[in-house]
Amino acid sequence: MSLRVLSPVSGRTAALAEVPDPVFAQSMVGPGIAVWPDTAGAALAPVAGTVATLHAHAFVVVGADGQGVLVHLGIDTVQLKGEGFTLHVVKGETVRAGQPIVDWDPVAVRAAGYSPICPVVALDAAADALDVPQPDIAIAAGDPLFTWRD
């Protein structure tokens, strides 16, 4: 069984090691990949499932098989206290892959002094369970980002 994880945002892929936060860069939360976003708009659900965690700057969607995917919109963006983010769902809501979760503007995040890079992490996954693309590949929101194999 495998889970196809979609890109929540449009931009260019980046290795997690490029994320300017050691928790993500050292894969402490789990393996994955990051995306340097290039447009404002909605961050999308990376998988179908239930919104298990929801903050303006980050969310987790857990699929039917219990696989959770974390999307973090920028680094240290919790400091913005939700300003510039508009939620479209509530915690506990069932969502489809590609459904808008939160609107945000990475240019405004950068202007506020924060990195807009978006880590997309497979929670509780083994590093070798993911098939991730090479860094610096253009990707559109809703396109397949990586595959999580059991």
Secondary structure as UniProt FT lines:
FT   STRAND          2..6
FT   STRAND          11..14
FT   HELIX           16..18
FT   HELIX           22..25
FT   TURN            26..27
FT   STRAND          32..37
FT   STRAND          41..44
FT   STRAND          49..54
FT   STRAND          58..62
FT   TURN            64..65
FT   STRAND          68..72
FT   HELIX           77..80
FT   TURN            81..84
FT   STRAND          86..87
FT   TURN            91..92
FT   STRAND          94..95
FT   TURN            97..98
FT   STRAND          100..104
FT   HELIX           106..111
FT   TURN            112..113
FT   STRAND          118..122
FT   TURN            123..124
FT   HELIX           127..129
FT   STRAND          130..131
FT   STRAND          138..139
FT   TURN            141..142
FT   STRAND          144..149
//
